[in-house]
């Protein structure tokens, strides 16, 4: 069964949906209609590479699974890489471009990881399907598969993105969430990407996996003249705060990290929301989700029912991966993900 729909609002989007049952198509179409508020022009389709590179998604999936088996931090890195790509210039793999003044060179992105997985997948794809599969699609697929590898939901996403040619470090800071953001600041940023308040709560669930550097939450503590840390953020659980101060004492190496989720660190589940209810959100931007009445009920719903979170994750992830996509002559298919053609 195949559907073709064209949505026109502040943009035009044409997405071809091919799926085996009417129910699955209905779900995808409902999600895709929600993109109407997003500032993008896109022409994507499920199984975009079915004819040109039928094994594309399998190759990416195998690379993610192989890398994750030897390094359990890989899924979190790939998911974070997607966020930093899509929020700046759209989902166009601009974060992968190397060089002076590129997004990748900005201090906010120097701690990103997972590049080797993307590069490995691209090298294999260039052997079997030269100049066919975009780096932007590889990033999106790898993040989707990373979640599955970590125990999260599996679902199809549309492909057909083209790679961007522009990557500017000056565009990074104003387009990504800072861990000290207030609710108002996060809502403003997410809305600018066509994402709703519900998307904000749902996509914050990415913090159920991954790690963070100590300086990402150091503003929740203060240091006295003797170098001793004390908690100044009363929204944080005291016992959890002591654990963090022990793991990240004053003078810690800049490379020192802690797990985002102290309970099930490498499992994509709803434990993040359970942690929030226990006042164990690592970042200030996490804690505000349970403190704000606009989002607290959703946090509680996800904490109580993992499947509810997973269903919402599918919808919000689909929206995330279509932010500002480039298609046709708006972009290119890079031969190397690190450099424009």
N, C-alpha and C positions, 0 to 999 in steps of 0.2 A: 504494500500500500504506500502511495507517495502523495504528499501534500505540497503545494506551493503557496506561500502566502507573502504578500507584500504589505508592510506596515509603513504608513506615512504619518509623521507627526512633525517633530523638529528635525527629522532625518528620514532616510529611506533605508529599509532593510529588507533584503530578500533572502530567505533561507529555505532550502529544500530539505524536507524531512522524509527519510525512508526508514520504515520500521515494520516489523512483522505483524503487529496487532494494532487495532484501532485504539485500544486503551493507552498503549505506550506512546502512540503518536499524539493523542489528546493531551497527555501530560507534558510532552515536549512543547507542543504548540502553546499551551497555557503559559509555560515558562517563557517562551520566546516572545509572546505578546507583552510580557512585563518589561521587555527591553525598550519599549517605545519611548520611555522617558530618558533613555541613554543617548548622549551626544555622539552617535556613530553612524557610519554608512558601512553596511556589511553585506557580503554575499557569501555565506557559509553553508555547508551541508554536512549532514551525518554521512560517514563513509565517503568523504570527499576523494580519498585516494583509492577507492575500490578498483578502479581501472588502471590508473597511472602507477600505483605502487601498493598493491593489495596487502603486503606484509608490513606496511609502515608502522601501524599501531602496535603490532606484535613485536617488532624490533625495539621500539621505544620501551614497551612494557618489560621485555626481557632485560634490557639494560638497567632499568630501575630496580628490578627484582635482584639482579646479580650484584649491583653496587650496594644495595641495602642489606644484603645477606652478610657482607663483610664489614659494613659500617652502618649501624642502626641509626645514626644521625642524618643519613642521606634523605629520608622522606621529609623531615622538617626543613632541611636546606632547600630542597626542590620546591616546597610549598612557599617558603619565604621568597624565593627567587621569582616565582610567578607574581606575587603581590607587588614586588618592587618593579617588575617589568610593566604590568598592566596599569598601575597607578601613575606612571610617568610615560607620556607619549602613547599610551594605549598598549595593548598586547601585541607588540611588534618586535620583540627580542632586541630592543634598543639597549637594554641593560647588559647584553652580552658583548657589545662592541668595545674593543680595547683601544686605548690611545689617550693622549693628554686631553683633558677637558670633557671626557665622555662620562656618562652616568656611572659607569663602573668605577671611575676614578674618584668619585665623590666620597668623602669620609663616611657618609651614611651607608655606603654600599661596599666598603672595603671588607666587611665581615661576612658578606654573602658567600655561599658555597653552592656546590652541586654543578658547577660549570663543567667538570670533567665528565659527568654523566651525559650532559647535553652534547658535548663535543664528541664523545664516543658514539652516541646514537647517530649523530650527523655523519660521522665518517663511514659507518656501516651503510647508512641510507644512500650516501653518495656513490657507494660501490654498486648497490643493487638498483637504485633509482636516481641517477645523476640529475641534479638541478631540478628536483621535483618537489621535495618535502621541505617546507620552510622551517627555520629555526624557531619562529614564533609558535608554530603548531607543536614542535617538539617540546618546548617549554610548557605549554598548556597540557599536553598529553602526559608528560613526565610528572607534573604536579598531580594530575588526576590519578595516575597509577601509583604515585607515592602514597596517597591516602589509602588506596586499596591494599597496598603492601603492608601498611601499618594497621590494617584491620577495619578500615572505613568502608563506606558504600561504593559499589561499582556501578557506573552508568556511562552512557555514551555522551560525547560532546561533539558539536559541529567543528569541522576543520575547514581549511581553505585560507587561513591567514597568510599575509605576505609580510616579509621582513622590512622593517623601517630602515631608512638611510641616515636618519638624524639621531644623535645621542649627545645630549648637552647636560653637563653636570649642574649647570645653573637651574635646571628644571626639577632637580631631585627634591630638595628640602621642602619646597612648598606643596609637594604632591604626595608625600608619604606621611603616615601616622607617626608622630613622636610618642614615645612611651609615657610622656608626662602630659599628654593632651587631656583637656577637659571634655566632657560630653558634647558641649556646644561645638568645640573645634572638630571633634570627630564627625559629628553629624554634618557639619558644613562641608568637610572634605568628601565624605561618602556621597552626599547629595550631588556634589559637583561631578561625580563619576556616574551618576544615574543609579546609585544604590540607596536603598531605603534604610530606615531605622532597624527593621528586621534583618536586613542583610548585614548591617553593622554588628548586631549581636551574634548572628550565625557565623559570619566569617571570622570573628574574633576567636571562635572555637578552634581555629588553626593552631592556637597556642596550647592545644592539648598534646602537641608533639613539638620537638625542637628545643634549642637551648638559647640562652641569652648571656651576654657579657655582663659582668658585675656593674659596669658603669651605666648600664641601661636602667637600673633601678636604684642607683646610689642616692638619688634625690629624696628617697624615703627615709634616709638616715642622716644624722649629723655627726661630725667628728669633733671631739674636744681637743684641748691643747696637748694632751698626752697621746693622741692618735686613737683613742677609744671611740667606737661607734655606739650610738644610741638611736632608738626608734623615735621618729618625729611624726610619722604618718599613723594616726590612730585607727585608720581603717584596716590596718594589717594585723593579723593574728599575732600575738606576742610570741608564742612558741615558734611559729613559722619564721618570724622576724629574727629570732635568736639563731635559728638554723642558717638563715641567709647571712647573718653577720659572721658566723663561724666559717662559712664557705667562702665569703668575700670580705675578709678583714681589711682594714685600712692598709693601703700600700700593695694591694693585690695586683698581680700582673694584668696588663691590659687584655691579655688573651684568656684570662680565667673566665670560665662559663659555669652556669648552673642550668638545670633542666627547667623548662617552662612549667611543666606539670610534675610536682614532686612525688606523685603517687604512682601513675602509670605512664612513665616518661616517654616510652616509645610506642604507645598504643593510641591509635586514633579512636577515641571514645568520647563519652560525655563527662569524663572526670573533671575536665576544666571547669565546667559549670558547677559541679559539686564543690570543687575547691573554692569557687567564688562565694558560694553560700557560707563556706567556713572561713571567709575572709583570708583566703590564701591565694589571691590573685597576685602574680609576680610584679606586674606593672601597675602604675597608677591608672593607666588607660584600661586595665582589666577591672580594677576595683570599682570604678565609677559605674560599671554596667549593673552591678547589684545594688548600688547606692541610689541610683536614679530611678524614680518611679516609672519613667517611660520605658525602661528596659528590664526592671527587676522581675516582672512577671514572666517574661520570656526566658530569662536566665533560669528561673525556677522550673519552668516547663521542660527545658532541655535537661536540667539536672535530674528530673524525675523520670524522664522517658528518653532513652537514647535513640529510639527509632524516630521520634519526633524531630530530634536534632538532625539525624541523618537525612530525613526527607527535606528539611529546610536547607541543609547543606547542598544537596543536589541542585536545588533551585538557585540558591545564591551563587554557587560556584559557576553555574552556566552564565549567569549575568556578569560575574567577575571576568570570565575568560572571553567576553565579547566587548569589553570596554575599548573603544577607539581602535578597533581592528582595521587593518589596511588590506584591501583586496585589489585584484586586477593590476592596473598600472600605478596604483598608489604606493606600491612597494616592489620588492624583488624577492627572488629565492637565492639566498646567499650560498656560495660554495663552501665558505667557512663561517661558522657562527660568530667568530671573533672580529671579522672584518667585512665591510661592505664590498660588493663586487667592484 
